[in-house]
Structures are given as C-alpha cells and as structure tokens.
Amino acid sequence: MVTEVIDTNELHKMDPVFGQMSFDNHEQIVFCNDKDTGLKAIIGIHNTVLGPALGGTRMWNYTSEWEALNDVLRLSRGMTYKSAITGLNLGGGKAVLIGDAKTQKTPELMLKFGEFVHSLGGKYITAEDVGMATSDMDLVRTVTPYVTGISEANGGAGNPSPITAYGVFMGMKAAAKYKFGSDILEDKVVYVQGIGNVGEALVENLSNEGAKVFIADINQERLEEVRDKYNVEIYSGNNIYAEKMDIYAPCALGATINDSTIKQLDAKIIAGAANNQLAEEQKHGTMLRERGIVYAPDFLINAGGIINVYAELENYDRKEIIRKTENIYNTTLEILKKAEADNITTYQAAYNVAQARIDARKNEK
Ligand code: NAD
C-alpha cells in the first residue's frame, strides 16, 4: 500500500485545513458524508488551470481523518504536476474514501460517491487508485460521466497499470542512459519493491531485457507467483536499502526515500512507480544529488496511467497511448540534463518545467 509516512500526532496541532503541512494553495477541498452508506470521502482539487482535475480514488483504512486529509492533499498536488509535465490538458485532483476496501466498499457506497463527483459538474474527474477496481469505476459511470478508467467492455481504456509500468521502464532507461551512457538494462541489478499491479508489469519488462531482478513484497504468495512467472529472485534479506544495486525501483509505498534510507542506499539510480517517493522533496532531493544518486522524478515517470485514462476523454487510440508513454524517455533525459545544467535537483527541474507550463496557460487566460 501506499499511504505516506506521517506523524499523525503532529497533524492535529495545525489549523484543520488551510494550515495543514500538505496544503499547497489547493483550489477546493470537498468533504463528503453519507450516513446511510457509511461514505466518508474527501475530494482534493489542487489546480484546474490546465483543465479539469483528474486523479484516482483511493480507499484506505486511514488511522485518522488527518492522515486521510494529508494524503489527498499530497496526492492531488502530485497529479497537477504529473499532468502538466506530461503535456496533458488536465489539472490535479484526487479522492480518498476512508475505510477498508475489502470489508466496507459496497455498490451503494460507490454510487453515492459517484453522485458527489457528479455534483462538482466535471471540475473533478475520478479514476481508480489503491483499493479500487475497474468494476468500481463502471459502477460510478452509471451515475456520472465524470469518471475514467472504466472497462474496455464499457468503452474505456481498461487497466492502466501495464502502461504505468511501461512508462516507468522508459524513465528508468533514460536514467540509465544518463548515468551509464547506455539505456540497455541487461545485467543491471534492479530491486523492485512492491510487485502489485505495476510492479509485476515492470518486472516483466525488466526480465525481458535481461536485467538481474530482485523482488520484494510483504505478500509471500505473490512473491512466489511472480518469481515463477519471470524467473527472477526473491529478496530474502531484511533491509533492501543496504543492498548494493544499480537501480532501486520503489513500487509500493510513498516516502521510502527519507533521512534513514538515503544514508544506507547503495544504488546508482532510483526509478519507480510509487507516488511521493521523497518524504521531503527539497531536503531529500538534495541529499540524493549530493550522494550522486540519480533520481527519476516519480510524477514524471509514472504518468503512463494518466496517459491511458486521458485517452478516454480525448478519444485517442492505443498507438497514441504508447507513443505518449514512450515520450517519457525523452522528457526524463531532458530533465536529468537540465537539473545538471541548472545545478538543481531533478525533482526541482521537473517541478519547474511543470509549473512553467501552468503559469504560461494562466497568463494566456
Ligand atoms: P498495488 O496495491 O497493486 O501493489 C502494491 C504492492 O506493494 C502490493 O503487492 C503490496 O503487497 C506491496 N507492498 C505494500 N507494502 C509494502 C512494503 N512495505 N514493502 C514491500 N511491498 C509492499 O498498487 P499498484 O497499482 O501496483 O501501485 C503501486 C504504486 O504505484 C502505488 O504507490 C501507486 O500509487 C503508484 N501508481 C500506480 C499507478 C497505476 O497505474 N496503478 C499509476 C501511478 C502511480
């Protein structure tokens, strides 16, 4: 899973919403409640300058409302920059449903959530995220058109995870080109942490290219299944961060790059699918740079999923989805070179390009 590491004891000491540490000039935050279905949701709309705020819905058993609020604030902001740097005419938004997806997600609750999304008149468009399935989006589609990620049978673009993984693979190759002078990953030692929907598809790409892949997950059954399918090795140690590797690919949790892990990391490149990998963007981006570890910004290289769902709004085909996803290679290489030229972190370089696109559009208006 995928929520961020946050000291919840600290959160309640701040002002409830606009004073939260993850609040970053979000345009609108919508709290949704329905007694009958038990729905408790927060929709975060960060920025709509480039277009409607598109981002998935995550259902998670948050330990507190503070944690849920901070998650939606951080994730919706990330979506703004993801779409901006990818060249999509979309703003950033995200929704969180508070509760256990395995036991508390009912059709009635999803429909009620869909009604709330509909009430925003298209300012926020939803999609799937952790705890959601394509079938949930199909259900939401029955009450609102403001949903993507619906099944191919219902005219959607289907499961975005393989495309996300392909984009991460492209970003990883670009980082390898930058760091090693070649983008061929054959024999490179890659640790994939989290072999869920995206992680497994990434393992497939890596294994096809002949990389030496180690997989780590908290789900033992899944580890064995993926190992047998792709002939990769299960990591059996207890501290992945201390292992010597060429590439670390975080595909599970956010905030795995932090004070403690950076000190131990013996990797040359970080490139993975997880959102919000840096616990603190400025601080940890700088620490990585000082250690000579190339960080491929998460919001740039994990944009394949949003490229996939955007096709549903813009009616482009599979070929165009692949073309746009492969372009992540070019953008990543440009950003890594730009960071070096400007003497800034790769995160900052990516952020600057995304923000410049938003500012330019704002000035046109
Ligand atoms: P998923 O829930 O299918 O997979 C996550 C995997 O991580 C699971 O197998 C889980 O057991 C494992 N995991 C959880 N905690 C772990 C830990 N401490 N150590 C090791 N493994 C752990 O999720 P997913 O759809 O594959 O997404 C992975 C990440 O990529 C998430 O952060 C998600 O937000 C991000 N992302 C996904 C997409 C997409 O298209 N699915 C798009 C962009 C970003």
Residues whose N, C-alpha, C, O or C-beta is under 5 A from the ligand:
A	BS01	NAD	M1 V2 P160 S161 T164 Q193 G194 I195 G196 N197 V198 G199 A216 D217 I218 N219 C251 A252 A273 A274 N275 N302 G305
